[in-house]
């Protein structure tokens, strides 16, 4: 299997709740994964529209964009074998009640809308999202 790259966003609730180190530690402790790039930033409207554009018009779109603009996020490029599938498993399902203990959302999640972490859901999404958040990365 070849090495993959994925985009991970530690959302404003992760930053506000001082869980950034905990989440990054879980990613770093996974054998074979590494952080290739990391940036603390506030997301502007243009970036949010590019990232979440496919959801425009859905009932959750406006609250999601508002939440993601409510504070800084930590954007990460994580690479390793099967990292796309792996980070999503580490994150757990969006609903923290459905998320298993040991997953990020299972251990720290409180409500569906503020769900701590975003991870690309496929190789195609990872490529598209990485270009939005880390355009200089080759």
N, C-alpha and C positions, 0 to 999 in steps of 0.2 A: 504494500500500500504506500502511496506517495504522501508526502507532507502536504497538509492543507493550511490555509489561513482563514481566519474568521474574524468578523467584527464583533466586539463585545462592548456594550455601553453600560456603565454603572450609572443608573438613573439618579435624578435629583434626590429621591428618598434615600438611596444608599449613601450619598454624600452627606445629606442632612443628619442621618442617623449614625454617622461615623462608622460605617460598615465597610468602607473601601478596602482597608487593610485586610479585613477578614475574607472578603470575596477574592481579592488578588492572591492572598495566601492559599486559598483553596485551588485556584487555577495553577499557581506555581508549584504546588505539591503534587500535582498530577504528573506522573512520570512521562517524560517525552514531550511535554508541552513547554513552550516558552513565550514570553511577551516580547514581541518584535518592535512594538511602538506603543507609546502611551501619552495621553494628553488630557489635561483638565481644561474644560472649556464650557462656555455658555453657548447654547444653540440658537442661531437666528432663525427667523421665519423661513428664509429661503432653504436652509439646510433641512429644517423640519419638513417642509413641503416636498423636497426631493426624497427624503427618507421614507415618509409616510404617505406619499402621494397616492399610492394604490388604494388607500383606505378613505380617500376624500369622499364625502357624501354619506359615509356610514355614521351611525349615531355616536360612536365612541371617538370619532376623528378629532373634533374640536377639543373635547376634554383632554384627550391624549396629547395633542400639540401644546395645549395650555400647561399641562403638567410638565412636559419635557422642557418647556421654556421657563419653568418656575425656579430654576437654580442650576448650578453647574453640573455637568456630567463628566465622568472619566471615560474617554474613548480608548479602547485597547485593540491592538492587533495581536491575536494569539495564534501561534502556529504549532503544528504537531500532527501526528498520525490520528486520523479520525476525529480531529478537533471540533469540527462543526457539529457532528452528532454528540460528541462527548460533552461539550460545553452546554448544549441544550439539556442533556440529561442531568448535568451538575446543577443547572438553574432550576429544573423542575417545572411542572405545569404552571401556567399563568395564575390559576386559582390556588392561593396558598393552603386552602383546606384540602385540596386534592393532591398537593405536593407532599411527597414522602419526607419524613424526617431524614436529615442528612443532606437534602438538597438545599440550595440557597433560599428558595422561596418557602420550602417546608420549614426551615429553621427560623427565618426572619420575616417572611411575608405577613402582611396584615390584611390588605384588601387587593382585589383584582386589579384595579386601575393603577395603583402604585406598586408595581411588582418587581422593583429592585434592579432588574438586569434585562438587557436585550442581547440576544445572540442570533446571528444569521441562521436561517433555517435550511439553507441549501448552498451548494457551491455557487450557483448562479446568483443567489442573493448576496452571498459573501463578496463576490467579485464586484457587484453593483454597489453595495454599501461601503466597501473599502475605498472605492473611487470617490465617494462623497466625502468621507471623513479623513482619508489619508491619500489625497490625489498624487502626492509625490512619491509614493511607495511603489517600487518596481516589483 
